[in-house]
Amino acid sequence: GVILTLITVAEVWAYYIPSFVASRGFVPTLLILSAVKFVLVVMFYMHLKYDHRLFRVLFTGPLIIAMTTIVALLFLFGKLSARVGALT
């Protein structure tokens, strides 16, 4: 619980640094911190770490597909919004 709290504090702290929010590393940093929190919750609070290997594969396979899809959509619509924003 303490580690999850520290990661949350780091996320909130990063949000309150205006120069960091304006940088290109802000969103990837928050995504990485959120992913670390997700992994910690799944591994320890949902006890996936101690389950059979098949359950881990059945959980992480679709998760990787979903994360890849979300990141691809972020790149796709991020470039689209940059072009549309430049036209206005």
Backbone hydrogen bonds, N-H to C=O, Kabsch-Sander energy under -0.5 kcal/mol:
donor,donor_aa,acceptor,acceptor_aa,energy
5,T,1,G,-2.1
6,L,2,V,-2.4
7,I,3,I,-2.2
8,T,4,L,-2.1
9,V,5,T,-2.4
10,A,6,L,-2.1
11,E,7,I,-2.1
12,V,8,T,-2.5
13,W,9,V,-2.7
14,A,10,A,-2.2
15,Y,11,E,-1.5
16,Y,12,V,-1.1
16,Y,13,W,-0.6
17,I,14,A,-1.2
20,F,17,I,-0.6
21,V,17,I,-2.3
22,A,18,P,-1.8
23,S,20,F,-0.6
26,F,23,S,-0.9
29,T,25,G,-1.8
30,L,26,F,-2.2
31,L,27,V,-2.5
32,I,28,P,-2.4
33,L,29,T,-2.6
34,S,30,L,-2.4
35,A,31,L,-2.3
36,V,32,I,-2.3
37,K,33,L,-2.2
38,F,34,S,-2.5
39,V,35,A,-2.6
40,L,36,V,-2.3
41,V,37,K,-2.4
42,V,38,F,-2.7
43,M,39,V,-2.8
44,F,40,L,-2.3
45,Y,40,L,-0.7
45,Y,41,V,-1.1
46,M,41,V,-1.6
48,L,42,V,-1.7
49,K,43,M,-1.7
50,Y,47,H,-0.6
51,D,48,L,-0.7
55,F,52,H,-0.8
56,R,52,H,-1.3
57,V,53,R,-2.2
58,L,54,L,-2.6
59,F,55,F,-1.4
60,T,56,R,-3.1
61,G,57,V,-2.3
63,L,59,F,-1.2
64,I,60,T,-2.5
65,I,61,G,-1.9
66,A,62,P,-2.6
67,M,63,L,-2.6
68,T,64,I,-2.4
69,T,65,I,-2.2
70,I,66,A,-2.4
71,V,67,M,-2.5
72,A,68,T,-2.3
73,L,69,T,-2.4
74,L,70,I,-2.3
75,F,71,V,-2.3
76,L,72,A,-2.5
77,F,73,L,-2.8
78,G,74,L,-1.9
79,K,75,F,-1.8
80,L,76,L,-1.5
81,S,77,F,-2.3
82,A,78,G,-1.5
83,R,79,K,-1.9
84,V,80,L,-2.5
85,G,81,S,-2.5
86,A,82,A,-1.4
87,L,83,R,-1.1
88,T,84,V,-1.0
